[in-house]
């Protein structure tokens, strides 16, 4: 049980490639969670491109203050964007409006391009801010902070196990892929490749189920009764209060620019 919730649990980013000496790392974890949530809610409600670009600039600034590795963080953001790139690419052709050009007889609208850019800016700003504020937290710290903020205990347990055992499943996947390569498997656009990857996924699910049962039995042998004691004696410091006011002012400023219609640039 200790390896699942102990201090050595992996952070949301790879601990080997992140710095913990930034100004953000010294803030109370609860404050960081609240700021990230408030920023996300505010950014989702924005519609102006200049305001969203300003929000993205703030997120980049916080990332630099957190001393996160820029190249690695950008790669992770790009990987996140890859999940929505197809949806964004289709918006110019599905949103009615002033046509800009045509592809195979399908007109791409200016309004569609603006909507796609709006979604991309929102997603990038929110993810980058979350990485900057929460990415350097260890799983147990995040769980304690969420529990301290009143999150349901079962949800906190689920987050703990998910973060901890994603890496375990990844290692299992690498072992299976290595075994496939040792047997001469080379992926190609063929039925054999698709069937092989199907067996790979099925074997991963079977081994994950078996491992979960072994983990449960091991935890029961160590006296686990369904609860983790995650209480922590955190106290707000002057820096936490100052950071809260600064971020509140920044978010309020963005909301004012959005509502008042002030042109940023």
FIRO-830267 format. One record per residue (C-alpha): x negated, z, y negated; residue in three letters. Coordinates in Angstrom, 2 decimals. Last residue first. Layout:
N
         X         Z         Y   residuo
         X         Z         Y       ALA
...
***
This chain:
265
         X         Z         Y   residuo
      4.19    -29.16    -44.38       UNK
      6.26    -25.98    -44.23       UNK
      9.44    -27.40    -45.79       UNK
     11.83    -24.56    -46.62       UNK
     15.20    -25.11    -44.92       UNK
     16.37    -21.56    -45.57       UNK
     17.39    -20.93    -41.97       UNK
     14.27    -22.29    -40.21       UNK
     11.84    -21.02    -42.85       UNK
     13.51    -17.60    -42.77       UNK
     13.35    -17.47    -38.96       UNK
      9.64    -18.32    -39.08       UNK
      9.03    -15.57    -41.62       UNK
     10.98    -13.07    -39.53       UNK
      8.80    -13.95    -36.55       UNK
      5.64    -13.48    -38.60       UNK
      6.89    -10.23    -40.15       UNK
      7.86     -8.82    -36.75       UNK
      4.44     -9.86    -35.44       UNK
      2.69     -7.97    -38.22       UNK
      4.99     -4.94    -37.95       UNK
      4.46     -4.66    -34.22       UNK
      0.70     -5.09    -34.62       UNK
      0.63     -2.21    -37.11       UNK
      2.65      0.03    -34.80       UNK
      0.38     -0.75    -31.86       UNK
     -2.73     -0.22    -33.97       UNK
     -1.48      3.20    -35.07       UNK
     -1.11      4.24    -31.46       UNK
      1.98      4.36    -29.28       UNK
      1.65      6.76    -26.38       UNK
      1.55      5.82    -22.73       UNK
      1.87      8.46    -20.00       UNK
      2.42      6.25    -16.99       UNK
      5.16      6.26    -14.39       UNK
      4.67      3.75    -11.58       UNK
      5.57      5.90     -8.59       UNK
      6.43      3.21     -6.07       UNK
      9.65      3.72     -4.16       UNK
     11.12      2.62     -0.84       UNK
      9.92      5.49      1.34       UNK
      6.33      4.45      1.99       UNK
      4.67      7.11      4.15       UNK
      1.47      5.33      5.11       UNK
      2.90      4.17      8.43       UNK
      5.83      2.73      6.47       UNK
      3.40      0.70      4.38       UNK
      1.69     -0.69      7.48       UNK
      5.03     -1.65      9.02       UNK
      6.09     -3.45      5.84       UNK
      2.75     -5.27      5.61       UNK
      2.99     -6.41      9.23       UNK
      6.52     -7.73      8.63       UNK
      5.41     -9.56      5.48       UNK
      2.51    -11.10      7.40       UNK
      4.81    -12.49     10.08       UNK
      7.12    -13.98      7.45       UNK
      4.20    -15.50      5.53       UNK
      2.79    -16.90      8.81       UNK
      6.09    -18.63      9.58       UNK
      6.44    -19.96      6.02       UNK
      2.86    -21.27      6.03       UNK
      3.40    -22.91      9.42       UNK
      6.48    -24.71      8.10       UNK
      4.63    -25.94      5.03       UNK
      1.76    -27.27      7.16       UNK
      4.14    -28.83      9.71       UNK
      5.81    -30.72      6.87       UNK
      2.39    -31.70      5.54       UNK
      1.60    -33.18      8.95       UNK
      4.93    -35.03      9.13       UNK
      4.33    -36.58      5.72       UNK
      0.78    -37.60      6.64       UNK
      1.86    -39.12      9.99       UNK
      4.62    -41.09      8.26       UNK
      2.06    -42.77      6.05       UNK
      0.91    -42.85      2.43       UNK
     -2.42    -41.23      3.19       UNK
     -3.89    -37.77      3.68       UNK
     -7.04    -37.53      5.84       UNK
     -6.93    -35.33      8.92       UNK
    -10.13    -35.32     10.96       UNK
     -9.61    -32.11     12.91       UNK
    -11.87    -30.19     10.54       UNK
     -9.71    -31.49      7.69       UNK
     -6.60    -29.92      9.24       UNK
     -8.39    -26.61      9.78       UNK
     -9.54    -26.62      6.16       UNK
     -5.96    -27.27      5.05       UNK
     -4.74    -24.33      7.15       UNK
     -7.38    -22.02      5.70       UNK
     -6.60    -23.17      2.16       UNK
     -2.88    -22.52      2.65       UNK
     -3.59    -19.02      3.92       UNK
     -5.74    -18.36      0.85       UNK
     -2.90    -19.55     -1.38       UNK
     -0.46    -17.32      0.49       UNK
     -2.68    -14.31     -0.20       UNK
     -3.06    -15.32     -3.86       UNK
      0.72    -15.42     -4.27       UNK
      0.73    -12.06     -2.51       UNK
     -0.11     -9.74     -5.39       UNK
      1.95    -11.45     -8.09       UNK
      5.03    -11.61     -5.87       UNK
      4.58     -8.09     -4.51       UNK
      4.42     -6.53     -7.95       UNK
      7.19     -8.67     -9.40       UNK
      9.51     -7.72     -6.54       UNK
      8.72     -4.03     -6.99       UNK
      9.59     -4.28    -10.71       UNK
     12.86     -6.01     -9.83       UNK
     13.69     -3.23     -7.39       UNK
     12.97     -0.60    -10.06       UNK
     15.38     -2.09    -12.56       UNK
     13.77     -2.60    -16.02       UNK
     13.97      0.39    -18.35       UNK
     11.10     -0.29    -20.76       UNK
      8.88      2.14    -18.82       UNK
      9.59      0.14    -15.66       UNK
      8.48     -3.04    -17.41       UNK
      5.32     -1.35    -18.66       UNK
      4.51      0.08    -15.25       UNK
      5.04     -3.31    -13.61       UNK
      2.85     -5.09    -16.15       UNK
      0.10     -2.54    -15.63       UNK
      0.36     -2.87    -11.83       UNK
      0.11     -6.65    -12.05       UNK
     -3.00     -6.56    -14.20       UNK
     -2.55     -7.63    -17.77       UNK
     -4.81    -10.30    -19.28       UNK
     -2.13    -12.98    -19.20       UNK
      0.54    -10.89    -20.89       UNK
     -0.11    -11.33    -24.60       UNK
     -2.13    -14.56    -24.68       UNK
     -0.46    -16.10    -21.65       UNK
      3.00    -15.30    -22.99       UNK
      2.06    -16.77    -26.38       UNK
      0.82    -19.96    -24.72       UNK
      3.96    -20.24    -22.60       UNK
      6.27    -19.81    -25.59       UNK
      4.40    -22.23    -27.84       UNK
      4.10    -24.91    -25.14       UNK
      7.75    -24.74    -24.13       UNK
      9.05    -24.89    -27.69       UNK
      6.70    -27.71    -28.72       UNK
      7.60    -29.81    -25.67       UNK
     11.34    -29.28    -26.19       UNK
     11.12    -30.34    -29.84       UNK
      9.00    -33.39    -28.98       UNK
     11.62    -34.52    -26.47       UNK
     14.40    -34.01    -29.01       UNK
     12.50    -36.01    -31.63       UNK
     11.85    -38.84    -29.15       UNK
     15.51    -38.89    -28.17       UNK
     16.59    -39.06    -31.81       UNK
     14.32    -42.07    -32.31       UNK
     16.04    -43.85    -29.46       UNK
     14.46    -45.76    -26.58       UNK
     16.50    -48.85    -25.63       UNK
     16.77    -49.87    -21.95       UNK
     16.35    -53.62    -21.43       UNK
     13.34    -53.26    -19.17       UNK
     11.74    -50.97    -21.76       UNK
     13.09    -51.28    -25.30       UNK
     11.83    -50.15    -28.69       UNK
     12.83    -47.86    -31.58       UNK
     16.59    -47.68    -31.13       UNK
     18.55    -45.46    -33.57       UNK
     20.61    -42.99    -31.57       UNK
     21.93    -42.13    -28.16       UNK
     19.93    -39.71    -25.98       UNK
     19.28    -41.12    -22.50       UNK
     16.32    -43.46    -23.06       UNK
     14.39    -41.21    -25.47       UNK
     15.15    -38.23    -23.15       UNK
     13.67    -39.74    -20.00       UNK
     10.04    -38.88    -20.80       UNK
     11.00    -35.27    -21.54       UNK
     12.64    -34.86    -18.13       UNK
      9.65    -36.44    -16.43       UNK
      7.19    -34.27    -18.38       UNK
      9.00    -31.03    -17.52       UNK
      6.91    -29.83    -14.57       UNK
      3.75    -31.46    -15.97       UNK
      4.09    -29.30    -19.07       UNK
      3.25    -26.22    -16.97       UNK
      0.07    -27.89    -15.70       UNK
     -0.81    -28.80    -19.29       UNK
     -0.38    -25.15    -20.26       UNK
     -2.64    -24.07    -17.40       UNK
     -5.29    -26.60    -18.39       UNK
     -5.11    -25.41    -22.00       UNK
     -5.67    -21.83    -20.86       UNK
     -8.69    -22.82    -18.77       UNK
    -10.29    -24.74    -21.64       UNK
     -9.63    -22.00    -24.20       UNK
    -10.95    -19.07    -22.20       UNK
     -8.84    -16.15    -23.45       UNK
    -10.40    -14.04    -26.18       UNK
     -7.06    -12.35    -26.99       UNK
     -7.60    -13.11    -30.67       UNK
     -8.00    -16.80    -29.75       UNK
     -4.72    -16.76    -27.82       UNK
     -3.05    -14.99    -30.76       UNK
     -4.16    -17.82    -33.05       UNK
     -2.90    -20.44    -30.59       UNK
      0.49    -18.71    -30.48       UNK
      0.62    -18.64    -34.29       UNK
     -0.18    -22.37    -34.41       UNK
      2.60    -23.02    -31.88       UNK
      5.04    -21.12    -34.10       UNK
      3.93    -23.23    -37.07       UNK
      4.51    -26.39    -35.03       UNK
      7.96    -25.09    -34.17       UNK
      8.70    -24.53    -37.86       UNK
      7.49    -28.05    -38.71       UNK
      9.56    -29.55    -35.88       UNK
     12.82    -27.97    -36.95       UNK
     15.13    -26.83    -34.13       UNK
     14.42    -23.13    -33.69       UNK
     16.55    -20.95    -31.36       UNK
     14.10    -21.16    -28.45       UNK
     11.31    -20.03    -30.78       UNK
     13.13    -16.82    -31.71       UNK
     13.93    -15.81    -28.13       UNK
     10.35    -16.53    -27.03       UNK
      8.83    -14.55    -29.92       UNK
     11.08    -11.57    -29.19       UNK
     10.12    -11.63    -25.50       UNK
      6.38    -11.90    -26.22       UNK
      6.57     -9.12    -28.81       UNK
      8.50     -6.85    -26.45       UNK
      6.02     -7.45    -23.62       UNK
      3.01     -6.82    -25.87       UNK
      4.51     -3.62    -27.22       UNK
      5.11     -2.34    -23.69       UNK
      1.52     -3.15    -22.74       UNK
      0.21     -0.98    -25.62       UNK
     -2.35     -2.98    -27.53       UNK
     -6.08     -2.89    -26.75       UNK
     -6.03     -6.18    -24.82       UNK
     -4.74     -8.00    -27.90       UNK
     -7.86     -7.27    -29.94       UNK
    -10.02     -9.06    -27.41       UNK
    -12.50     -7.36    -25.11       UNK
    -10.68     -8.05    -21.86       UNK
    -12.11    -11.54    -21.35       UNK
    -10.79    -13.88    -18.71       UNK
    -12.32    -16.00    -15.97       UNK
    -12.84    -13.52    -13.15       UNK
     -9.48    -11.90    -13.85       UNK
     -7.65    -15.12    -12.97       UNK
     -4.54    -15.02    -15.09       UNK
     -1.52    -12.92    -14.27       UNK
     -4.00    -10.23    -13.34       UNK
     -5.00     -9.53     -9.79       UNK
     -4.42     -6.14     -8.22       UNK
     -7.53     -3.98     -8.26       UNK
     -5.81     -1.15    -10.06       UNK
     -3.62     -0.47     -7.12       UNK
     -0.20     -1.82     -6.42       UNK
     -0.60     -4.02     -3.37       UNK
     -4.06     -2.86     -2.33       UNK
     -2.84      0.72     -2.34       UNK
      0.00      0.00      0.00       UNK
***
